[in-house]
């Protein structure tokens, strides 16, 4: 994977956010942990390729309608 660099403030905010998530982690609710981590990554604009494909397909379907 190629390194990607983001603004220092954005990086530190993301680390702080992940740390806060870890501090309140409830082992009885692992889905909540996953959701919060996905949201934190999404705030940085980090998404899996599948999301890009889904967004492209959705745009094409909306255009065709």
Secondary structure, DSSP 8 states (H G I E B T S, - for coil): -------HHHHHHHHHHHHHHHHT--GGGHHHHHHHHHHHHHHTT---HHHHHHHHHHHHHHHH-
